[in-house]
Amino acid sequence: MAQEDSKKTASRVSDSIPPPPQLEAQSLNSEMAKAFQELARGETTATALETKLDGIESRIDELLASVEATLPKELASDTSKSNN
C-alpha cells in the first residue's frame, strides 16, 4: 500500500514539473512544422481552385461570345446598351 502511495505522489509531482526548455522548444518546432505543412496544403488547394475558376471564366467568356455572335445585330446592340 505504501508503495502505491509513493507512486501516486511521484506521479503528481512529475505532472507539476514543467518539461525542460529543450523539450518545449522541440514541441514548439513540431507544432510550427505541422502548421506550415497545413498552410502549404491550403496554398496548394487555393492554387488549384484558382486554376479551375480561371478555366470556368474562360469557358463562360467563350459561351457569351458565341451567343453574341449568333444574335441579330439589332438585338445585340440593344443588349449591350442595357448592360451599360
HELIX and SHEET records of a PDB file:
HELIX    1   1 ALA A    2  SER A   16  1                                  15    
HELIX    2   2 PRO A   21  THR A   70  1                                  50    
HELIX    3   3 LYS A   73  ASN A   83  1                                  11    
END                                                                             
